[in-house]
Amino acid sequence: MSKYILIIGACGQIGTELTLTLREKYGNDQIIASDIREGNDDLMESGPFEILDATNYDALEEVIAYHDITEVYLMAAMLSATAEKFPMRAWNLNMNTLFNVLNLAKEKKIEKIFWPSSIAVFGPTTPKENTPQNTIMEPSTVYGISKQSGERWCEYYFNKFNVDVRSIRYPGLISWKTMPGGGTTDYAVEIYHKALSEGSYTCFLEEDTNLPMMFMDDAIRATLQIMETPAEKIKERSAYNLAAMSFTPKEMAESIKTVIPKFKIAYEPDFRQEIANSWPSSIDDSIAQKDWNWKAEFNLQKTTETMLENLKNRV
Ligand SMILES: NC(=O)c1ccc[n+]([C@@H]2O[C@H](COP(=O)([O-])OP(=O)(O)OC[C@H]3O[C@@H](n4cnc5c(N)ncnc54)[C@H](O)[C@@H]3O)[C@@H](O)[C@H]2O)c1
């Protein structure tokens, strides 16, 4: 049976690649991309697109009814670094869009939701190494508070109203097709662009800041995999820990030097250092491995080689 899927925030870093992958899998016309702005040519030319502000319940309901949507991927959000500058806007966007989608599912207007959480749900009191699925969670950032609240609401809607909502705590994501949108791990994308264009990069985090990261192909594969898993196997209805690799800016620079030996890095930490300090260094994702067979494929070196190979003609 063919299904129609709506991607909200389709023009962002994850939404762009998610939309293109879903279009390849299910057919271009089945996947409706939407955002408050237009996206790149690949996205705009490959299938249907709607300008849609997902904080507007009526507008969202109308698009869902018009296209016979059964599944929604809610990718619109304000990310960690930007959210510290605009706390109320971040809270309103991150929570209202989630409530709109959860309530549409509660009203049986859609059947299934994907909503991404983040490692930002953890905080300074969380065990930093190999952070377990269930542990102390006292996020100290605006973004982290919104993701932690979102997780609780997803679980609540599942328990009370049987809403089939699924979620992953993405680590920092590295991609070459779209630039990142205002997060604390953005350096791990910018560094490749600067390595190619200028041969050097000034990093906004300290050299030994160890953070969990993932290459975009792995993140998209995980997203499709959790959505295809039979509902009874999804035991975590808040969000699953997900991991691939952890590294510091210094280790990333060393990896780039294996391809560009003259590459130079300098460090000028800014307000994002404090956000990074509150997050885990590595994540235990054994429950995602057990429940839906998750396994990452990209390590740091493979990520570096793939990024530089794909960006060299673009930068
Ligand atoms: N990129 C990462 O490293 C990362 C890590 C962890 C979690 N996440 C989560 O994944 C999701 C997607 O992240 P991303 O990196 O693609 O973000 P992004 O900032 O690149 O993209 C978000 C998109 O949402 C759109 N948008 C903003 N307000 C909207 C509204 N009112 N209605 C509809 N669209 C709106 C923006 O125009 C943008 O295209 C977010 O929930 C984010 O918190 C991302």
The ligand as an ORCA input file, in Angstrom:
! r2SCAN-3c Opt
* xyz 0 1
  N      21.881     18.613     13.194
  C      22.228     18.053     14.343
  O      23.421     17.857     14.613
  C      21.145     17.598     15.302
  C      21.531     16.891     16.449
  C      20.548     16.489     17.362
  C      19.196     16.734     17.091
  N      18.844     17.425     15.966
  C      17.411     17.682     15.742
  O      17.010     17.289     14.440
  C      16.001     18.180     13.934
  C      16.453     18.773     12.604
  O      17.688     19.436     12.806
  P      18.483     20.176     11.634
  O      19.908     20.153     12.024
  O      18.069     19.646     10.313
  O      17.943     21.660     11.837
  P      18.014     22.906     10.813
  O      18.047     24.136     11.620
  O      19.094     22.668      9.803
  O      16.622     22.778     10.054
  C      15.397     23.096     10.669
  C      14.422     23.531      9.574
  O      13.172     23.867     10.195
  C      12.625     24.975      9.503
  N      11.641     25.669     10.363
  C      11.884     26.585     11.331
  N      10.739     27.014     11.866
  C       9.732     26.347     11.237
  C       8.310     26.355     11.346
  N       7.678     27.164     12.225
  N       7.602     25.541     10.548
  C       8.227     24.737      9.635
  N       9.572     24.692      9.472
  C      10.315     25.490     10.275
  C      13.834     25.838      9.173
  O      13.550     26.732      8.108
  C      14.869     24.770      8.806
  O      14.898     24.508      7.406
  C      15.770     19.211     15.052
  O      14.716     18.784     15.867
  C      17.063     19.155     15.832
  O      16.856     19.567     17.151
  C      19.793     17.856     15.082
*
